[in-house]
Amino acid sequence: MDPLDGNAFIGRGWAFPIAASATGGIAMVKGAEEIEQAIYLILSTTPGERPMRPEFGCGLIDFVFSPMEPATFGEIAFRVEEALDRWEPRVNVLDVDVKVHPDTTAMLLIDLTYELRDSYDRRSLVFPFYVIPRHEEQLT
């Protein structure tokens, strides 16, 4: 049983990606799964992608061709924290750590530590972000 089920501030929403429920309606999620899916949605949306809310999202796509260096990682971490601060009021971001995947330079791992505002329940999420590394940065 999810300890967050009783927290009304989290609410309930459509599953992402949108799917049908067993009864033929729209699949719904609640609790920790609702928060996690909302974070994934924010991080994977590019501002301008939604015509009715053009500022929504994180804009990670701006870093697809960026060099894999600490300055880029810092910019990504800042952008993630800024987007979650604006678009996900149910969480407090505690830490964002960006690092290159140990097996490939074509993927960054965005390790996010956050807590739920009204429950102080600390959680962690790893968001994979795929990049296109320069030839000299590729592993041999």
N, C-alpha and C positions, 0 to 999 in steps of 0.2 A: 504494500500500500504506500502511495506517495504521501509524505508528510505535508506536502503543500496543498493537498486536495481541499482542506478546510479554509484556505486563505482566499477570501473573496476578492482581494485586491489584484490577484493574478488573473482571475477570470478564466474564460474559456473562449476558444476561437477556432477558426477553420484550420484543418491540418494543412501543412505545406510539405510537398506540393498538394494541391487540391485533389481529393480523392472521394470516392463514394463510400459510404458506410455500409455495414452489413444489411441494413434495412433499405438501402437505396437512396438515402439522403446524403447530405454533405458530411464527410468525416470531420469530427471535432477532436480537439486536444485540450488538455487542461493541466494545471500544475507545472511542474518542472519542464515537461515536454513543450508546453505552450511558450515558456520563456526561451528555451533553447531554439525552437523553430523561429521565433521572432528575431533572435540574434542572427541566425543564419540568413534570414530574409534581408535584414538591414545590411549585413556585410556583403551579400551577393548582389545587391541592387546598385546600379549606377545612377547617380543623380541625372535627371532628365529622362530617364527610362519610363517614368509614370507621368503621363500628360496631366492628370488632375492633381498631382503632388510632385512637381518637378524637382524639388530640393531633397526629396526622400532618398536615402541610401548612404553609401560610404565612399564610393569613388575609388575603390581599390584598383580598378582597371587602369587607372593612370600610372600604375607602377609595373605593368606587364613587361615593359622593355627597360626598366631602370636597372642600374648596376647593383649587384648584390654586395652591398657594403653597409657598414653601421649607420651611416646617415640615412640611407633608404629605409632601413629597418626602423629607425626612430620616427621617420615621417609616417610610415605605415601605422606604427603603434599610436601615434598622435591622432591620425585620421580615424582609426577604429574607436579610440576612447571618445573623441569628439562626436562621432556619429551615434554611439550608444548613449552618450550623455543627452543628446538631443532627442533621439527617437525611441528610446526604451527607458521610460521613467521608473520602471519597476525594479531596476537593478542599479547597484553602485559598482562601478568598475574599480577593482583593486589593483590589477596589474595586467599589462599587455606585453608579452615577450614574443619577438619575431625572430625566427632563426631558419636557416636553410635546412631542408630535410636531409638527414644523414646519408641517404642513398642516392639522391639526385639533386642537382642544382636547379631543376625545372620546377621545384615546388618549395614554397615557404610554408612554415607552420606558424600560425598565429595562435599562441597559447594565451587564452584569456581567463583571468581569475576574477570572479565577481561575486557579489552577495545580493540576495534579495532584500529589498529595502525594509519591508515590515517584519521579516522573520530572521534576518541576519544569518541566513542559511548560505554558507560559502560554497561556491560551485566553480567548476573549471570546464572549459570547452576548448577544443583544438579545431581551428578552422583552416583547412588546406587552401592555399592560394597558389595557383599555377602561373608560372612566369616563363618567359622565353629568354634563356640565358645567352650571353654572348659566347662565341666559340671558345675563347680563351678561359672562360669560367666553367666550362663543362668538365665533369669528372672524366678521367681517363681510365 
